[in-house]
């Protein structure tokens, strides 16, 4: 089960730790950090972080995202999507702002022309 953790800033977030695997969808009201493996869709009203050691096989829908691991599936981000140098993405991306570090791998299409409402509706 995801564990709720108190971050140093005092805010709460959810985390899936290294060595853990979820088969099924995740819905989170707050930020969600993935250090393990998810086979299913991830939806968050906050930020989703996929660490360097993590993988997601499914769609990600959130407000902000930082990807350092492997994602196979479409990603819809209302604000900013950051692809770290260790990121490997296979899927289509819809976002307002995209930051890509050197050496990140992105195989898919990117759409940045949609409005916030269209992104929130998942279109």
Rosetta constraint file for C-alpha pairs under 8 A:
AtomPair CA 1 CA 16 HARMONIC 7.54 0.50
AtomPair CA 2 CA 14 HARMONIC 6.13 0.50
AtomPair CA 2 CA 15 HARMONIC 5.47 0.50
AtomPair CA 2 CA 16 HARMONIC 5.17 0.50
AtomPair CA 2 CA 17 HARMONIC 7.92 0.50
AtomPair CA 3 CA 14 HARMONIC 5.61 0.50
AtomPair CA 3 CA 15 HARMONIC 5.44 0.50
AtomPair CA 3 CA 16 HARMONIC 6.76 0.50
AtomPair CA 4 CA 12 HARMONIC 6.75 0.50
AtomPair CA 4 CA 13 HARMONIC 5.80 0.50
AtomPair CA 4 CA 14 HARMONIC 4.56 0.50
AtomPair CA 4 CA 15 HARMONIC 6.48 0.50
AtomPair CA 5 CA 12 HARMONIC 5.93 0.50
AtomPair CA 5 CA 13 HARMONIC 5.77 0.50
AtomPair CA 5 CA 14 HARMONIC 6.17 0.50
AtomPair CA 5 CA 15 HARMONIC 7.18 0.50
AtomPair CA 6 CA 10 HARMONIC 5.90 0.50
AtomPair CA 6 CA 11 HARMONIC 6.06 0.50
AtomPair CA 6 CA 12 HARMONIC 4.98 0.50
AtomPair CA 6 CA 13 HARMONIC 6.83 0.50
AtomPair CA 7 CA 11 HARMONIC 5.68 0.50
AtomPair CA 7 CA 12 HARMONIC 6.16 0.50
AtomPair CA 7 CA 13 HARMONIC 7.20 0.50
AtomPair CA 12 CA 30 HARMONIC 7.38 0.50
AtomPair CA 12 CA 31 HARMONIC 7.69 0.50
AtomPair CA 13 CA 30 HARMONIC 5.83 0.50
AtomPair CA 13 CA 31 HARMONIC 4.91 0.50
AtomPair CA 13 CA 32 HARMONIC 5.77 0.50
AtomPair CA 13 CA 33 HARMONIC 7.50 0.50
AtomPair CA 14 CA 28 HARMONIC 7.71 0.50
AtomPair CA 14 CA 30 HARMONIC 7.20 0.50
AtomPair CA 14 CA 31 HARMONIC 6.26 0.50
AtomPair CA 14 CA 32 HARMONIC 4.68 0.50
AtomPair CA 14 CA 33 HARMONIC 6.17 0.50
AtomPair CA 15 CA 32 HARMONIC 5.63 0.50
AtomPair CA 15 CA 33 HARMONIC 4.60 0.50
AtomPair CA 15 CA 34 HARMONIC 5.80 0.50
AtomPair CA 15 CA 35 HARMONIC 7.47 0.50
AtomPair CA 16 CA 20 HARMONIC 6.45 0.50
AtomPair CA 16 CA 21 HARMONIC 7.81 0.50
AtomPair CA 16 CA 32 HARMONIC 7.98 0.50
AtomPair CA 16 CA 33 HARMONIC 6.33 0.50
AtomPair CA 16 CA 34 HARMONIC 4.89 0.50
AtomPair CA 16 CA 35 HARMONIC 5.72 0.50
AtomPair CA 16 CA 36 HARMONIC 5.79 0.50
AtomPair CA 17 CA 34 HARMONIC 6.61 0.50
AtomPair CA 17 CA 35 HARMONIC 4.94 0.50
AtomPair CA 17 CA 36 HARMONIC 5.37 0.50
AtomPair CA 18 CA 35 HARMONIC 4.78 0.50
AtomPair CA 18 CA 36 HARMONIC 4.39 0.50
AtomPair CA 18 CA 37 HARMONIC 7.97 0.50
AtomPair CA 18 CA 53 HARMONIC 7.55 0.50
AtomPair CA 18 CA 54 HARMONIC 7.54 0.50
AtomPair CA 19 CA 35 HARMONIC 7.86 0.50
AtomPair CA 19 CA 36 HARMONIC 5.48 0.50
AtomPair CA 19 CA 37 HARMONIC 7.66 0.50
AtomPair CA 20 CA 35 HARMONIC 7.98 0.50
AtomPair CA 20 CA 36 HARMONIC 5.01 0.50
AtomPair CA 20 CA 37 HARMONIC 6.35 0.50
AtomPair CA 21 CA 36 HARMONIC 5.83 0.50
AtomPair CA 21 CA 37 HARMONIC 4.60 0.50
AtomPair CA 21 CA 38 HARMONIC 5.73 0.50
AtomPair CA 21 CA 39 HARMONIC 7.78 0.50
AtomPair CA 22 CA 37 HARMONIC 6.38 0.50
AtomPair CA 22 CA 38 HARMONIC 4.88 0.50
AtomPair CA 22 CA 39 HARMONIC 6.17 0.50
AtomPair CA 22 CA 40 HARMONIC 7.72 0.50
AtomPair CA 23 CA 38 HARMONIC 6.08 0.50
AtomPair CA 23 CA 39 HARMONIC 4.74 0.50
AtomPair CA 23 CA 40 HARMONIC 6.02 0.50
AtomPair CA 24 CA 38 HARMONIC 7.51 0.50
AtomPair CA 24 CA 39 HARMONIC 6.08 0.50
AtomPair CA 24 CA 40 HARMONIC 4.69 0.50
AtomPair CA 24 CA 41 HARMONIC 7.10 0.50
AtomPair CA 25 CA 39 HARMONIC 7.64 0.50
AtomPair CA 25 CA 40 HARMONIC 4.69 0.50
AtomPair CA 25 CA 41 HARMONIC 4.69 0.50
AtomPair CA 25 CA 42 HARMONIC 5.93 0.50
AtomPair CA 25 CA 43 HARMONIC 8.00 0.50
AtomPair CA 26 CA 40 HARMONIC 7.32 0.50
AtomPair CA 26 CA 41 HARMONIC 6.20 0.50
AtomPair CA 26 CA 42 HARMONIC 4.75 0.50
AtomPair CA 26 CA 43 HARMONIC 6.10 0.50
AtomPair CA 27 CA 42 HARMONIC 6.14 0.50
AtomPair CA 27 CA 43 HARMONIC 4.84 0.50
AtomPair CA 27 CA 44 HARMONIC 5.85 0.50
AtomPair CA 28 CA 32 HARMONIC 6.86 0.50
AtomPair CA 28 CA 43 HARMONIC 6.26 0.50
AtomPair CA 28 CA 44 HARMONIC 4.64 0.50
AtomPair CA 28 CA 45 HARMONIC 6.56 0.50
AtomPair CA 28 CA 46 HARMONIC 7.88 0.50
AtomPair CA 29 CA 44 HARMONIC 5.69 0.50
AtomPair CA 29 CA 45 HARMONIC 5.03 0.50
AtomPair CA 29 CA 46 HARMONIC 6.75 0.50
AtomPair CA 30 CA 44 HARMONIC 6.29 0.50
AtomPair CA 30 CA 45 HARMONIC 5.66 0.50
AtomPair CA 30 CA 46 HARMONIC 4.83 0.50
AtomPair CA 30 CA 47 HARMONIC 7.25 0.50
AtomPair CA 31 CA 44 HARMONIC 6.64 0.50
AtomPair CA 31 CA 45 HARMONIC 7.15 0.50
AtomPair CA 31 CA 46 HARMONIC 4.49 0.50
AtomPair CA 31 CA 47 HARMONIC 4.56 0.50
AtomPair CA 31 CA 48 HARMONIC 5.81 0.50
AtomPair CA 31 CA 49 HARMONIC 8.00 0.50
AtomPair CA 32 CA 44 HARMONIC 7.08 0.50
AtomPair CA 32 CA 46 HARMONIC 7.40 0.50
AtomPair CA 32 CA 47 HARMONIC 6.32 0.50
AtomPair CA 32 CA 48 HARMONIC 4.90 0.50
AtomPair CA 32 CA 49 HARMONIC 6.35 0.50
AtomPair CA 33 CA 48 HARMONIC 5.82 0.50
AtomPair CA 33 CA 49 HARMONIC 4.64 0.50
AtomPair CA 33 CA 50 HARMONIC 6.16 0.50
AtomPair CA 33 CA 51 HARMONIC 7.48 0.50
AtomPair CA 34 CA 48 HARMONIC 7.64 0.50
AtomPair CA 34 CA 49 HARMONIC 6.00 0.50
AtomPair CA 34 CA 50 HARMONIC 4.88 0.50
AtomPair CA 34 CA 51 HARMONIC 6.15 0.50
AtomPair CA 34 CA 54 HARMONIC 6.20 0.50
AtomPair CA 34 CA 55 HARMONIC 7.97 0.50
AtomPair CA 35 CA 50 HARMONIC 6.43 0.50
AtomPair CA 35 CA 51 HARMONIC 5.33 0.50
AtomPair CA 35 CA 52 HARMONIC 7.61 0.50
AtomPair CA 35 CA 53 HARMONIC 6.02 0.50
AtomPair CA 35 CA 54 HARMONIC 4.70 0.50
AtomPair CA 35 CA 55 HARMONIC 7.87 0.50
AtomPair CA 36 CA 53 HARMONIC 7.00 0.50
AtomPair CA 36 CA 54 HARMONIC 4.81 0.50
AtomPair CA 36 CA 55 HARMONIC 6.67 0.50
AtomPair CA 37 CA 54 HARMONIC 5.64 0.50
AtomPair CA 37 CA 55 HARMONIC 4.94 0.50
AtomPair CA 37 CA 56 HARMONIC 5.97 0.50
AtomPair CA 38 CA 55 HARMONIC 6.34 0.50
AtomPair CA 38 CA 56 HARMONIC 4.75 0.50
AtomPair CA 38 CA 57 HARMONIC 6.21 0.50
AtomPair CA 38 CA 58 HARMONIC 7.78 0.50
AtomPair CA 39 CA 56 HARMONIC 5.99 0.50
AtomPair CA 39 CA 57 HARMONIC 4.80 0.50
AtomPair CA 39 CA 58 HARMONIC 6.17 0.50
AtomPair CA 40 CA 56 HARMONIC 7.34 0.50
AtomPair CA 40 CA 57 HARMONIC 6.02 0.50
AtomPair CA 40 CA 58 HARMONIC 4.76 0.50
AtomPair CA 40 CA 59 HARMONIC 7.13 0.50
AtomPair CA 41 CA 57 HARMONIC 7.58 0.50
AtomPair CA 41 CA 58 HARMONIC 4.68 0.50
AtomPair CA 41 CA 59 HARMONIC 4.63 0.50
AtomPair CA 41 CA 60 HARMONIC 5.89 0.50
AtomPair CA 42 CA 58 HARMONIC 7.30 0.50
AtomPair CA 42 CA 59 HARMONIC 6.18 0.50
AtomPair CA 42 CA 60 HARMONIC 4.75 0.50
AtomPair CA 42 CA 61 HARMONIC 6.27 0.50
AtomPair CA 43 CA 60 HARMONIC 5.91 0.50
AtomPair CA 43 CA 61 HARMONIC 4.77 0.50
AtomPair CA 43 CA 62 HARMONIC 5.79 0.50
AtomPair CA 44 CA 48 HARMONIC 6.88 0.50
AtomPair CA 44 CA 61 HARMONIC 6.42 0.50
AtomPair CA 44 CA 62 HARMONIC 4.79 0.50
AtomPair CA 44 CA 63 HARMONIC 7.18 0.50
AtomPair CA 45 CA 62 HARMONIC 5.71 0.50
AtomPair CA 45 CA 63 HARMONIC 6.03 0.50
AtomPair CA 46 CA 62 HARMONIC 6.08 0.50
AtomPair CA 46 CA 63 HARMONIC 5.31 0.50
AtomPair CA 46 CA 64 HARMONIC 6.52 0.50
AtomPair CA 47 CA 62 HARMONIC 6.24 0.50
AtomPair CA 47 CA 63 HARMONIC 5.77 0.50
AtomPair CA 47 CA 64 HARMONIC 4.51 0.50
AtomPair CA 47 CA 65 HARMONIC 5.27 0.50
AtomPair CA 47 CA 66 HARMONIC 7.71 0.50
AtomPair CA 48 CA 62 HARMONIC 6.66 0.50
AtomPair CA 48 CA 64 HARMONIC 6.45 0.50
AtomPair CA 48 CA 65 HARMONIC 4.72 0.50
AtomPair CA 48 CA 66 HARMONIC 6.42 0.50
AtomPair CA 49 CA 65 HARMONIC 5.75 0.50
AtomPair CA 49 CA 66 HARMONIC 4.82 0.50
AtomPair CA 49 CA 67 HARMONIC 5.93 0.50
AtomPair CA 49 CA 68 HARMONIC 7.83 0.50
AtomPair CA 50 CA 54 HARMONIC 5.83 0.50
AtomPair CA 50 CA 55 HARMONIC 7.10 0.50
AtomPair CA 50 CA 56 HARMONIC 7.89 0.50
AtomPair CA 50 CA 65 HARMONIC 7.97 0.50
AtomPair CA 50 CA 66 HARMONIC 6.33 0.50
AtomPair CA 50 CA 67 HARMONIC 4.82 0.50
AtomPair CA 50 CA 68 HARMONIC 5.72 0.50
AtomPair CA 50 CA 69 HARMONIC 5.76 0.50
AtomPair CA 50 CA 70 HARMONIC 7.83 0.50
AtomPair CA 51 CA 67 HARMONIC 6.41 0.50
AtomPair CA 51 CA 68 HARMONIC 4.83 0.50
AtomPair CA 51 CA 69 HARMONIC 5.29 0.50
AtomPair CA 52 CA 67 HARMONIC 7.62 0.50
AtomPair CA 52 CA 68 HARMONIC 4.31 0.50
AtomPair CA 52 CA 69 HARMONIC 4.04 0.50
AtomPair CA 52 CA 70 HARMONIC 7.67 0.50
AtomPair CA 52 CA 86 HARMONIC 6.23 0.50
AtomPair CA 52 CA 87 HARMONIC 7.09 0.50
AtomPair CA 53 CA 68 HARMONIC 7.74 0.50
AtomPair CA 53 CA 69 HARMONIC 5.73 0.50
AtomPair CA 54 CA 68 HARMONIC 7.82 0.50
AtomPair CA 54 CA 69 HARMONIC 5.12 0.50
AtomPair CA 54 CA 70 HARMONIC 6.49 0.50
AtomPair CA 55 CA 69 HARMONIC 5.79 0.50
AtomPair CA 55 CA 70 HARMONIC 4.62 0.50
AtomPair CA 55 CA 71 HARMONIC 5.70 0.50
AtomPair CA 56 CA 70 HARMONIC 6.34 0.50
AtomPair CA 56 CA 71 HARMONIC 4.75 0.50
AtomPair CA 56 CA 72 HARMONIC 6.24 0.50
AtomPair CA 56 CA 73 HARMONIC 7.79 0.50
AtomPair CA 57 CA 71 HARMONIC 6.02 0.50
AtomPair CA 57 CA 72 HARMONIC 4.89 0.50
AtomPair CA 57 CA 73 HARMONIC 6.08 0.50
AtomPair CA 58 CA 71 HARMONIC 7.50 0.50
AtomPair CA 58 CA 72 HARMONIC 6.20 0.50
AtomPair CA 58 CA 73 HARMONIC 4.78 0.50
AtomPair CA 58 CA 74 HARMONIC 7.11 0.50
AtomPair CA 59 CA 72 HARMONIC 7.86 0.50
AtomPair CA 59 CA 73 HARMONIC 4.97 0.50
AtomPair CA 59 CA 74 HARMONIC 4.88 0.50
AtomPair CA 59 CA 75 HARMONIC 5.77 0.50
AtomPair CA 59 CA 76 HARMONIC 7.94 0.50
AtomPair CA 60 CA 73 HARMONIC 7.48 0.50
AtomPair CA 60 CA 74 HARMONIC 6.47 0.50
AtomPair CA 60 CA 75 HARMONIC 4.75 0.50
AtomPair CA 60 CA 76 HARMONIC 6.19 0.50
AtomPair CA 60 CA 77 HARMONIC 7.96 0.50
AtomPair CA 61 CA 75 HARMONIC 6.01 0.50
AtomPair CA 61 CA 76 HARMONIC 4.76 0.50
AtomPair CA 61 CA 77 HARMONIC 5.88 0.50
AtomPair CA 61 CA 122 HARMONIC 7.66 0.50
AtomPair CA 62 CA 76 HARMONIC 6.56 0.50
AtomPair CA 62 CA 77 HARMONIC 5.11 0.50
AtomPair CA 62 CA 78 HARMONIC 6.50 0.50
AtomPair CA 63 CA 77 HARMONIC 5.26 0.50
AtomPair CA 63 CA 78 HARMONIC 4.69 0.50
AtomPair CA 63 CA 79 HARMONIC 5.57 0.50
AtomPair CA 63 CA 80 HARMONIC 7.43 0.50
AtomPair CA 64 CA 77 HARMONIC 5.73 0.50
AtomPair CA 64 CA 78 HARMONIC 6.60 0.50
AtomPair CA 64 CA 79 HARMONIC 5.47 0.50
AtomPair CA 64 CA 80 HARMONIC 5.05 0.50
AtomPair CA 64 CA 81 HARMONIC 5.86 0.50
AtomPair CA 65 CA 77 HARMONIC 6.79 0.50
AtomPair CA 65 CA 80 HARMONIC 6.51 0.50
AtomPair CA 65 CA 81 HARMONIC 4.85 0.50
AtomPair CA 65 CA 82 HARMONIC 6.18 0.50
AtomPair CA 66 CA 81 HARMONIC 5.99 0.50
AtomPair CA 66 CA 82 HARMONIC 4.70 0.50
AtomPair CA 66 CA 83 HARMONIC 6.06 0.50
AtomPair CA 66 CA 84 HARMONIC 7.18 0.50
AtomPair CA 67 CA 71 HARMONIC 7.97 0.50
AtomPair CA 67 CA 81 HARMONIC 7.78 0.50
AtomPair CA 67 CA 82 HARMONIC 6.19 0.50
AtomPair CA 67 CA 83 HARMONIC 5.00 0.50
AtomPair CA 67 CA 84 HARMONIC 5.94 0.50
AtomPair CA 67 CA 87 HARMONIC 5.77 0.50
AtomPair CA 68 CA 83 HARMONIC 6.36 0.50
AtomPair CA 68 CA 84 HARMONIC 4.94 0.50
AtomPair CA 68 CA 85 HARMONIC 6.93 0.50
AtomPair CA 68 CA 86 HARMONIC 5.13 0.50
AtomPair CA 68 CA 87 HARMONIC 4.30 0.50
AtomPair CA 68 CA 88 HARMONIC 7.56 0.50
AtomPair CA 69 CA 86 HARMONIC 6.19 0.50
AtomPair CA 69 CA 87 HARMONIC 4.78 0.50
AtomPair CA 69 CA 88 HARMONIC 6.16 0.50
AtomPair CA 70 CA 87 HARMONIC 5.93 0.50
AtomPair CA 70 CA 88 HARMONIC 4.69 0.50
AtomPair CA 70 CA 89 HARMONIC 5.94 0.50
AtomPair CA 71 CA 87 HARMONIC 8.00 0.50
AtomPair CA 71 CA 88 HARMONIC 6.35 0.50
AtomPair CA 71 CA 89 HARMONIC 4.98 0.50
AtomPair CA 71 CA 90 HARMONIC 6.33 0.50
AtomPair CA 71 CA 91 HARMONIC 7.85 0.50
AtomPair CA 72 CA 89 HARMONIC 6.03 0.50
AtomPair CA 72 CA 90 HARMONIC 4.78 0.50
AtomPair CA 72 CA 91 HARMONIC 6.01 0.50
AtomPair CA 73 CA 89 HARMONIC 7.77 0.50
AtomPair CA 73 CA 90 HARMONIC 6.14 0.50
AtomPair CA 73 CA 91 HARMONIC 4.72 0.50
AtomPair CA 73 CA 92 HARMONIC 7.14 0.50
AtomPair CA 74 CA 90 HARMONIC 7.73 0.50
AtomPair CA 74 CA 91 HARMONIC 4.69 0.50
AtomPair CA 74 CA 92 HARMONIC 4.74 0.50
AtomPair CA 74 CA 93 HARMONIC 5.84 0.50
AtomPair CA 75 CA 91 HARMONIC 7.20 0.50
AtomPair CA 75 CA 92 HARMONIC 6.34 0.50
AtomPair CA 75 CA 93 HARMONIC 4.82 0.50
AtomPair CA 75 CA 94 HARMONIC 6.36 0.50
AtomPair CA 76 CA 93 HARMONIC 5.86 0.50
AtomPair CA 76 CA 94 HARMONIC 4.74 0.50
AtomPair CA 76 CA 95 HARMONIC 5.93 0.50
AtomPair CA 76 CA 119 HARMONIC 6.66 0.50
AtomPair CA 76 CA 122 HARMONIC 6.91 0.50
AtomPair CA 77 CA 81 HARMONIC 6.33 0.50
AtomPair CA 77 CA 93 HARMONIC 7.91 0.50
AtomPair CA 77 CA 94 HARMONIC 6.21 0.50
AtomPair CA 77 CA 95 HARMONIC 4.74 0.50
AtomPair CA 77 CA 96 HARMONIC 7.13 0.50
AtomPair CA 77 CA 119 HARMONIC 6.99 0.50
AtomPair CA 78 CA 95 HARMONIC 5.67 0.50
AtomPair CA 78 CA 96 HARMONIC 6.03 0.50
AtomPair CA 78 CA 116 HARMONIC 6.04 0.50
AtomPair CA 78 CA 119 HARMONIC 5.68 0.50
AtomPair CA 78 CA 120 HARMONIC 6.42 0.50
AtomPair CA 79 CA 95 HARMONIC 6.23 0.50
AtomPair CA 79 CA 96 HARMONIC 5.07 0.50
AtomPair CA 79 CA 97 HARMONIC 6.06 0.50
AtomPair CA 80 CA 95 HARMONIC 6.58 0.50
AtomPair CA 80 CA 96 HARMONIC 6.15 0.50
AtomPair CA 80 CA 97 HARMONIC 4.64 0.50
AtomPair CA 80 CA 98 HARMONIC 5.87 0.50
AtomPair CA 80 CA 99 HARMONIC 7.47 0.50
AtomPair CA 81 CA 95 HARMONIC 6.69 0.50
AtomPair CA 81 CA 97 HARMONIC 6.25 0.50
AtomPair CA 81 CA 98 HARMONIC 5.00 0.50
AtomPair CA 81 CA 99 HARMONIC 6.21 0.50
AtomPair CA 82 CA 98 HARMONIC 6.03 0.50
AtomPair CA 82 CA 99 HARMONIC 4.63 0.50
AtomPair CA 82 CA 100 HARMONIC 6.01 0.50
AtomPair CA 82 CA 101 HARMONIC 7.93 0.50
AtomPair CA 83 CA 87 HARMONIC 5.74 0.50
AtomPair CA 83 CA 98 HARMONIC 7.86 0.50
AtomPair CA 83 CA 99 HARMONIC 6.10 0.50
AtomPair CA 83 CA 100 HARMONIC 4.81 0.50
AtomPair CA 83 CA 101 HARMONIC 6.13 0.50
AtomPair CA 83 CA 104 HARMONIC 6.40 0.50
AtomPair CA 84 CA 100 HARMONIC 6.49 0.50
AtomPair CA 84 CA 101 HARMONIC 5.29 0.50
AtomPair CA 84 CA 102 HARMONIC 7.91 0.50
AtomPair CA 84 CA 104 HARMONIC 6.11 0.50
AtomPair CA 85 CA 100 HARMONIC 7.56 0.50
AtomPair CA 85 CA 101 HARMONIC 5.01 0.50
AtomPair CA 85 CA 102 HARMONIC 5.55 0.50
AtomPair CA 85 CA 103 HARMONIC 4.88 0.50
AtomPair CA 85 CA 104 HARMONIC 4.32 0.50
AtomPair CA 85 CA 105 HARMONIC 7.93 0.50
AtomPair CA 86 CA 103 HARMONIC 6.88 0.50
AtomPair CA 86 CA 104 HARMONIC 5.61 0.50
AtomPair CA 86 CA 105 HARMONIC 7.84 0.50
AtomPair CA 87 CA 104 HARMONIC 4.99 0.50
AtomPair CA 87 CA 105 HARMONIC 6.04 0.50
AtomPair CA 87 CA 106 HARMONIC 7.85 0.50
AtomPair CA 88 CA 104 HARMONIC 6.28 0.50
AtomPair CA 88 CA 105 HARMONIC 4.72 0.50
AtomPair CA 88 CA 106 HARMONIC 6.06 0.50
AtomPair CA 89 CA 105 HARMONIC 6.07 0.50
AtomPair CA 89 CA 106 HARMONIC 4.72 0.50
AtomPair CA 89 CA 107 HARMONIC 6.00 0.50
AtomPair CA 89 CA 108 HARMONIC 7.72 0.50
AtomPair CA 90 CA 106 HARMONIC 6.24 0.50
AtomPair CA 90 CA 107 HARMONIC 4.88 0.50
AtomPair CA 90 CA 108 HARMONIC 5.92 0.50
AtomPair CA 91 CA 106 HARMONIC 7.92 0.50
AtomPair CA 91 CA 107 HARMONIC 6.37 0.50
AtomPair CA 91 CA 108 HARMONIC 4.83 0.50
AtomPair CA 91 CA 109 HARMONIC 7.11 0.50
AtomPair CA 92 CA 107 HARMONIC 7.94 0.50
AtomPair CA 92 CA 108 HARMONIC 4.87 0.50
AtomPair CA 92 CA 109 HARMONIC 4.76 0.50
AtomPair CA 92 CA 110 HARMONIC 5.92 0.50
AtomPair CA 93 CA 108 HARMONIC 7.33 0.50
AtomPair CA 93 CA 109 HARMONIC 6.11 0.50
AtomPair CA 93 CA 110 HARMONIC 4.63 0.50
AtomPair CA 93 CA 111 HARMONIC 6.25 0.50
AtomPair CA 94 CA 110 HARMONIC 5.81 0.50
AtomPair CA 94 CA 111 HARMONIC 4.82 0.50
AtomPair CA 94 CA 112 HARMONIC 5.98 0.50
AtomPair CA 94 CA 114 HARMONIC 7.80 0.50
AtomPair CA 94 CA 119 HARMONIC 7.16 0.50
AtomPair CA 95 CA 110 HARMONIC 7.69 0.50
AtomPair CA 95 CA 111 HARMONIC 6.57 0.50
AtomPair CA 95 CA 112 HARMONIC 5.32 0.50
AtomPair CA 95 CA 114 HARMONIC 7.85 0.50
AtomPair CA 95 CA 119 HARMONIC 7.34 0.50
AtomPair CA 96 CA 112 HARMONIC 5.31 0.50
AtomPair CA 96 CA 113 HARMONIC 7.48 0.50
AtomPair CA 96 CA 114 HARMONIC 7.54 0.50
AtomPair CA 96 CA 115 HARMONIC 7.95 0.50
AtomPair CA 96 CA 116 HARMONIC 7.68 0.50
AtomPair CA 97 CA 112 HARMONIC 7.02 0.50
AtomPair CA 100 CA 104 HARMONIC 6.64 0.50
AtomPair CA 114 CA 118 HARMONIC 6.11 0.50
AtomPair CA 114 CA 119 HARMONIC 6.62 0.50
AtomPair CA 115 CA 119 HARMONIC 6.39 0.50
AtomPair CA 116 CA 120 HARMONIC 6.13 0.50
AtomPair CA 117 CA 121 HARMONIC 6.17 0.50
AtomPair CA 118 CA 122 HARMONIC 6.33 0.50
AtomPair CA 118 CA 123 HARMONIC 5.47 0.50
AtomPair CA 119 CA 123 HARMONIC 5.95 0.50
